[in-house]
Amino acid sequence: MEVLLNEVSIDAENIYINTITHKKTKEEQRVIGFEFNVISQEYHKITTLLYENDFTIKVPAKNLEFRGRINSYSTSITNLYNENETGVFKLELIEL
């Protein structure tokens, strides 16, 4: 499913979308998490994007859009500078 982070399209898999409620304030925030593959040729572009930390998040298929920031992030490989390598990135974003 397509997820857009600041208008950069990501082919996301294993997507979940939840809402959390803070006990004290009763304020609700949306949370979205997903996995996506990154090939070595896209590594610099994707990691530079993730350094922005805050995003306009869109999921067109779910008619969802909100501002969020990285809550957690991991990758299966830390060096995608080698040609023809692929890593799986896991990303969770929380509404601002």
N, C-alpha and C positions, 0 to 999 in steps of 0.2 A: 504494500500500500504506500502511496506517495505521502511523504511528510516534507513540508517546506520549512527550512530554518533560514530566516532572513532572505526568503525567495530562492534559496539554493535547494534543489530537489534531491531528496534522499529516498532510495527504494528500501523502505523499512519492512521488517518481518517481526513476528512475535510481539505485536503491538498490544499494550494495555493502556487503558485510560481510566483513571480513578479520581475521586474527589476525597480530600481529607478535611476534617473539621478540627480546628484547634479547640482544646478543652476550655481554656480561659476566655478567649475572645469570641468563640463560636464562629469565627471567620472560616469560610471554605476556600480551598485552593484546589485547582485541578492539577493532576500529575499525569504525565504521559511517559511511557518507557518503550523502548524498541531496540532491536538489533539491526545492523546493516553491515554489508561487506564493503571493504575499502581495498582497492587494488593499488599496487605501488605507484602507478601513474597518477592517482588521485590523492595520495597520502598528504602531500604538502597542502593542497587546497582544503582538504577536510580538517586537518589539524589547525590550520590558520583560522578557519571558520569557528572551530570549537573554542579557540582562545578568546573569542568575543564574549563568551559566557552568557550573555543576555540575548534573547532572540524573540522575534515575532514568529510564533509557531502556528502553522496551518496544516490541517488534515482535510483536504477538499472532500474526500469521500464521506467524511463524518460531519461536514459543515462546521468544523471546529477551528477557532482561531483565538489565541490569547498570547500575552507577553509572558515569557518565562525565562528561567535560568537553569543552568546545570545543577542538578541535585546529586547525581552520581554518574560516573563514567569509567569504563574499563575497556581494554582491548586484549585480544588474544595474542598479539604480537607487538613488540615495541619498535621494531626496525623494519619499516616497509620501503627502505631505500633500495633494497635488492629488487632487480627487475622481475616481473611476473609473480610477485608475492601477493597474497590476499590475506587480510586480517578481518576478524569479526569485531566490530565495535558495539558496545552496549551503552546506551545513553538513557538517562532518566532526567526529565525536566519538570520543574515545579513552577506553578503560576506565581507571578510577582504580585 
